[in-house]
Structures are given as structure tokens and as C-alpha cells.
């Protein structure tokens, strides 16, 4: 059985146009996916799921997403 470093080395590189994984894209995905109980995503839960993201940063990310969606119509 190959170790994980060998598997990672064998993985195909991502295409140059692939979307970057950022706290904002992670939050957007969490909002779209939701949860089994169909409950709102709490700020604290969102922050806890993203390494290095503070609670107050979640509000900024939400504001950015809202502005982007409003601009897109």
C-alpha cells in the first residue's frame, strides 16, 4: 500500500482556472449545502469550521458575498 505522500505526488495538478479554496468560498459552500436539520448556519459554527477565521471575519465574508450577489442580480 502506498503512503499518503506518494499518493499526493501522483495526484493530477489542478487546472489553472480552478477556483481557489478561500474562507469566502468555504462559507459560500456551507451556506448552499446547509445541514440535515435545515437550521441556519450560526456565525460561531462557520468560524469553527474554517481554520484561522475569527468570528468577526465571518460577518465580513457574509457582507462580501451579499455584495457580490447583489451586483450579479
Secondary structure, 3 states (H helix, E strand, C coil): CCCHHHHHHHCCCCCCCCCCCCHHHHHHHHHHHCCCCCCCCCHHHHHHHCCCCCHHHHHHHHHHHHHHHHHHC
